[in-house]
Amino acid sequence: MFFFTFYALLGDDLRLLLFNKDSDNFFMNWNILTMVLFGTELILSSFAIKDYFLSIYFWLDFISTISIITDIEPIWFKIIGNEVDENHN
């Protein structure tokens, strides 16, 4: 999970800095995987850790998990009402 946490913090910035547009789908798939793993960890921690569910740590983890949606362009564009533009820079 350390790798995925590191990726969630810096992955999009590194994508913009070091990679071209052709690699966007690869990074989008990693964003989806990261969100699924964070969500799974959130659910499992709710069962495994006493008093975790609805604690401040739960909400911090929940917000950080949900914030990954902004890096998944098709989902984010539907939320904000924009169409996905395959040719945007």
C-alpha positions in Angstrom: 0.0 0.0 0.0 3.0 2.3 0.4 3.6 2.3 -3.3 -0.1 3.1 -4.0 0.0 5.9 -1.4 3.1 7.3 -3.0 1.5 7.0 -6.4 -1.7 8.7 -5.3 0.3 11.7 -4.0 2.7 12.1 -6.9 1.5 10.0 -9.8 -0.5 12.6 -11.7 2.2 15.2 -11.3 4.9 12.7 -12.6 2.6 11.8 -15.5 2.3 15.4 -16.5 6.0 16.1 -16.1 7.6 12.9 -17.6 5.1 11.2 -19.9 3.3 12.1 -23.1 -0.5 11.9 -23.8 -0.3 8.3 -25.1 0.3 7.1 -21.6 -2.8 8.7 -20.1 -4.9 5.4 -20.3 -2.2 3.5 -18.4 -2.2 6.1 -15.6 -6.0 6.2 -15.6 -6.0 2.4 -15.0 -3.6 2.8 -12.2 -5.8 5.5 -10.7 -8.8 3.2 -10.8 -6.7 0.4 -9.2 -5.5 2.7 -6.5 -9.0 3.9 -5.7 -10.3 0.3 -5.5 -7.4 -0.8 -3.2 -7.9 2.3 -0.9 -11.7 1.5 -0.8 -11.0 -2.1 0.1 -8.6 -1.0 2.8 -11.2 1.4 4.1 -13.8 -1.4 4.3 -11.5 -3.9 5.8 -10.1 -1.5 8.4 -13.7 -0.7 9.4 -14.1 -4.3 10.4 -10.7 -5.0 11.8 -9.9 -1.9 13.8 -12.0 -1.2 16.9 -13.7 2.2 16.8 -12.3 3.0 13.3 -15.6 3.3 11.5 -16.8 6.9 11.5 -13.8 8.0 13.4 -11.7 11.0 12.2 -9.2 8.6 10.6 -12.1 6.9 8.8 -13.2 10.2 7.3 -9.7 11.2 6.4 -9.2 7.9 4.6 -12.6 8.2 3.0 -11.9 11.7 1.7 -8.5 10.7 0.3 -10.0 7.7 -1.4 -12.8 9.8 -3.0 -10.4 12.5 -4.1 -8.8 10.1 -6.6 -12.0 10.5 -8.7 -10.6 13.8 -9.9 -7.8 11.9 -11.6 -10.1 9.6 -13.5 -11.1 11.9 -16.3 -14.2 10.1 -17.7 -15.8 9.9 -14.3 -14.8 13.4 -13.3 -16.0 15.0 -16.5 -19.4 13.3 -16.0 -19.6 14.7 -12.5 -18.7 18.3 -13.5 -20.8 18.1 -16.7 -18.1 18.3 -19.3 -17.7 16.0 -22.3 -14.5 13.9 -22.5 -12.2 15.5 -25.1 -9.8 12.9 -26.5 -7.6 15.6 -28.1 -7.2 18.0 -25.3 -3.7 18.8 -24.1 
